[in-house]
Amino acid sequence: MEILRTPDARFASLPGFPFAPRYVELDGGLRMAYVDEGPGAAPTVLCLHGEPSWSYLYRKMIPGLVAAGLRVVAPDLIGFGRSDKPAAADDYTYQRHVDWMAGFLVATELRDVTLFCQDWGGLIGLRLVAEDSGRFARVVAANTFLPTGDQKPAEAFVQWQQFSQTIPDFPVGRIIGITGCARPVGPEVIAAYDAPFPDERYKAGARTFPLLVPTRPDDPASAPNRAAWEQLRRFDRPFLTTFSDSDPITRGGDRVLQSLIPGAAGQPHVTIARAGHFLQEDAGEELATIVAAFVHRAASAA
C-alpha cells in the first residue's frame, strides 16, 4: 500500500484552528491524527467528521464544549486531514474505515463517550455504537444515517456520486464551503479545507467515499449495516438528533432515527435553521451549546 502524508507546512496558520495535533499508529502502520482538547478526566465528546472534510470542521464547536467542562476528541479519518492517505482507491472500503476507527478507540482508550457524528461520521460511528455499545454513553446524530441499500437513494445523492467520479479536479474546499453550507464562507476557510490535499493524488479517499455508501441490497456493507440496525433498535441510552433545515441529502433522516432508536424517545431534538449539510461550519457555536446541555442533562439524570 502506497501511503501519502500531507506536509505539516500545509497546516500552518489555519484560521481559527490553534489546536495541536496528536497521533496514533494503527495496524498496518497507518498514522491517524486527532485533536484532544479539554481536561483529560472530563466527559468526552468524540466528534467524527464526514466527506470530504476533516477535524477543522469542528473548530467552532471545540471552544464552547471545552468551556462547558467537556473534553473534545476529533480525529481525522484515514485519507483526510493530517491522517495518512493511502494512494489507491481500492485501499478504501467501508469496513476498513470502521476497523480503522475501532482501532483508534482502542489505542486512545476512550470510554463513556458522547458521539457527535455527521455525514460519514455517522455511517462509521453508528456502526461502532452498534458493535461496541459499551464505549458510548450517548449519541448526537447530525445530518447522517446508516443506509443498507434497501431503499432507493435520493436523486441528489446519485448526482453527487456522478459528480465525484467525473470532475477532473475534485474541489474539496468549494464542496464544503460553497455547495454544502447555507451561510457565507470566506476564501481563507475554503483554503483551509483544501489544505490536506496538495494535489489530486491525495484525494483517493475523498473521491472514493461516495461510492462506498450502500445503494443496493447486495452492497458489501449492506449486511453489516442491517446487523447494526438490529442493535440500534435496542439502543436505549440518550440519542439526540440535530439535523439542519437545508440539506437535501439527509433530509428526513432525523425522523427515521427518532422512530427506530429507543433512546431517542423524549429527547429535545433540534432542527438547526439556516444551515446546510455541513452544519458545524454554519452553526458550530449553536451546536456546541446544544451538545453541552445534552451531555450535562443526560449525565445528571443517570
Disulfide bonds with the S-S distance in Angstrom:
none
